[in-house]
Amino acid sequence: MKVKISKNAGFCFGVKRAMNMAWNELEQRDSGVYALGPLIHNKQAVSKYEEKGLKTVDNLNEIPSNESVIIRSHGVGESVYTKSESKEITIIDTTCPFVKKIHNLAKDYSDKGYKIIVIGDKNHPEVIGINGWCKEDAIIIKTLNEIDDIDFDLNKKYCVVSQTTINPELYNSIVDKLSKILDDVIYKNTICSATKERQQSARELSNEVDCMIVIGGKHSSNTQKLVDICKDIVPTFAIETKDELNKEDLGKYNVIGVTAGASTPDWIISQVIDFIQSI
């Protein structure tokens, strides 16, 4: 049995930066540090940080005044900064720079009178955060068919941005359809380059192996997109840890490919590879 590992697997730049910043804060502070929502979509990694003293909360009301809060790499809306300042809560901002760029675009064009369109999942924290920089008034499109149900005001100007982890093919198809409807529109392709590379590497590897293993959190958007890409090509196992694998399922394959979402730590990937090699 042979194992092939994707060129782009595991922590992306933004997540690695956020996790390092959060760990440094925990190392430096005697009292616990709060995180507004799970640091990343990987419960195993988050558990390690919580053992170190991290306290995960869902909203600012759960954080006492004069404490510290970590803004995770997904980013948050403008109101979180305002409320934190009013409560004298210190912000440790680990928002991914690529996401911060979208915040700036959304705010800038919204202030100029543009209606913001976000291509992404309205329930994803990154998209919720982006919407928070344009008066909570963005049009959010997740699928091509959703466009048919939107009543566009053709007298308005539009600016289109995207969730960083959106599938490039989906982005292009939505942009093509919007181009046939809207006259005054600006497109800002804000898909992260690391996302494109990760998805392309997974696609290429899937064509070289007998099956794929995709490691990542069940609630991780970028991980689930990798699963979708791989399973269209070869049998694919979507897992969070090695404990979800068994030797009988994998024993019939000669060449196994491994990739992982942007929120998957190296130590979880290593455990999976060790398990495969033990078969």
Residue pairs with C-beta under 8 A, 6 or more apart in sequence:
1 250
1 253
1 254
1 255
1 256
1 276
1 277
1 279
2 254
2 255
2 256
3 255
3 256
3 257
3 258
3 273
3 276
3 277
4 205
4 208
4 209
4 255
4 256
4 257
4 258
5 257
5 258
5 259
5 269
5 273
6 198
6 201
6 202
6 205
6 257
6 258
6 259
6 260
7 197
7 201
7 205
8 194
8 197
8 198
8 201
8 202
8 259
9 198
9 201
9 215
9 258
9 259
9 260
9 264
9 269
10 260
10 262
10 264
10 265
10 266
10 269
11 19
11 262
11 263
11 264
11 265
11 266
12 192
12 194
12 195
12 198
12 262
13 96
13 194
14 73
14 96
14 97
14 98
14 99
14 192
14 194
14 262
15 40
15 73
15 96
15 262
15 263
17 73
17 94
17 96
18 39
18 40
18 72
18 73
18 94
18 95
18 96
19 39
19 40
19 45
19 49
21 70
21 92
21 94
22 33
22 35
22 39
22 49
22 54
22 70
22 92
22 94
23 49
23 52
25 33
25 68
25 70
25 92
26 33
26 49
26 52
26 53
26 54
29 53
29 68
31 53
31 67
32 53
32 54
32 55
33 53
33 54
33 55
33 67
33 68
33 69
33 70
33 92
34 54
34 55
34 56
34 57
34 62
34 63
34 67
34 68
34 69
34 70
35 49
35 54
35 55
35 56
35 57
35 69
35 70
35 72
36 57
36 58
36 59
36 60
36 69
36 70
36 71
36 72
36 76
36 80
37 56
37 57
37 58
37 72
37 74
37 125
38 46
38 56
38 72
39 45
39 46
39 49
39 54
39 56
39 70
39 72
39 73
40 46
40 72
40 73
40 217
40 220
40 263
41 216
41 217
41 219
41 220
41 221
41 223
41 261
41 263
42 216
42 217
42 220
42 240
42 261
42 263
42 264
42 265
42 268
43 217
43 240
44 240
44 241
44 265
44 268
45 263
45 265
45 268
46 54
46 56
50 56
54 70
57 63
60 69
60 80
60 83
60 84
60 87
60 89
63 69
63 87
63 89
65 87
65 88
65 89
66 88
66 89
66 90
67 89
67 90
68 89
68 90
68 91
68 92
69 84
69 89
69 90
69 91
69 92
70 92
70 94
71 80
71 91
71 92
71 93
71 94
71 95
72 94
72 95
72 125
73 94
73 95
73 96
73 99
74 95
74 96
74 99
74 124
74 125
74 126
74 129
75 95
75 96
75 99
75 100
75 102
75 103
75 125
75 126
75 129
75 130
76 95
76 125
76 128
76 129
76 132
77 128
77 129
77 131
77 132
77 133
77 136
78 103
78 107
78 132
78 133
79 132
80 132
81 91
84 90
84 91
95 103
95 129
96 164
96 192
98 164
98 190
98 192
99 126
99 129
99 130
99 164
101 190
102 130
102 161
102 164
102 188
102 190
103 129
103 130
103 133
104 133
105 159
105 161
105 188
105 190
106 116
106 118
106 130
106 131
106 133
106 134
106 138
106 159
106 161
107 133
107 134
109 116
109 134
109 159
109 186
110 116
110 133
110 134
110 135
110 137
110 159
112 157
113 157
114 156
114 157
114 158
114 159
114 186
115 137
115 138
115 139
115 153
115 156
115 157
115 158
115 159
116 130
116 131
116 134
116 137
116 138
116 139
116 158
116 159
116 160
116 161
117 138
117 139
117 140
117 141
117 158
117 159
117 160
117 161
117 178
118 127
118 130
118 131
118 138
118 139
118 140
118 141
118 160
118 161
118 162
118 163
119 141
119 142
119 160
119 161
119 162
119 163
119 166
119 170
119 171
119 174
119 175
120 126
120 127
120 130
120 140
120 141
120 142
120 162
120 163
120 166
121 127
121 140
121 142
121 163
121 221
122 128
122 131
122 140
122 142
124 163
124 221
126 163
126 164
126 165
126 221
127 140
127 163
130 138
130 161
130 163
131 137
131 138
131 140
139 150
141 147
141 150
141 174
143 170
144 170
144 173
144 174
144 177
147 174
147 177
147 178
147 181
152 158
152 181
152 182
154 182
154 183
156 184
157 184
157 185
157 186
158 178
158 182
158 184
158 185
158 186
159 185
159 186
159 188
160 175
160 178
160 185
160 186
160 187
160 188
161 188
161 190
162 171
162 188
162 189
162 190
162 191
163 190
163 191
163 221
164 190
164 191
164 192
164 195
165 191
165 192
165 195
165 221
165 222
165 225
165 262
166 191
166 195
166 225
167 199
167 225
167 228
167 229
168 191
168 196
168 199
171 189
171 191
175 187
178 185
179 185
194 262
195 222
195 262
198 222
198 226
198 259
198 262
199 225
199 226
199 229
201 259
202 212
202 214
202 226
202 229
202 230
202 259
203 229
203 230
203 233
205 212
205 257
205 259
206 212
206 229
206 230
206 233
206 234
206 236
206 257
207 233
208 255
208 257
209 234
209 253
209 255
209 256
209 257
210 234
210 235
210 253
210 254
210 255
210 256
211 234
211 235
211 236
211 237
211 250
211 253
211 256
211 257
212 230
212 231
212 233
212 234
212 235
212 236
212 237
212 256
212 257
212 258
212 259
213 236
213 237
213 239
213 245
213 256
213 257
213 258
213 259
213 272
213 276
214 223
214 226
214 227
214 230
214 236
214 237
214 238
214 239
214 259
214 260
214 261
215 223
215 239
215 240
215 241
215 258
215 259
215 260
215 261
215 264
215 268
215 269
215 272
216 222
216 223
216 224
216 226
216 238
216 240
216 260
216 261
216 262
216 263
216 264
217 223
217 240
217 261
217 263
217 264
218 224
218 238
218 240
220 261
220 262
220 263
222 261
222 262
222 263
223 238
223 260
223 261
223 262
223 263
223 264
224 238
226 259
226 261
227 236
227 238
230 236
230 257
230 259
234 257
235 253
237 244
237 245
237 249
237 250
239 245
239 272
240 268
241 268
241 271
241 272
242 268
242 271
242 272
242 274
242 275
245 272
245 275
245 276
247 279
250 256
250 276
250 279
251 279
256 276
258 269
258 272
258 273
258 276
260 268
260 269
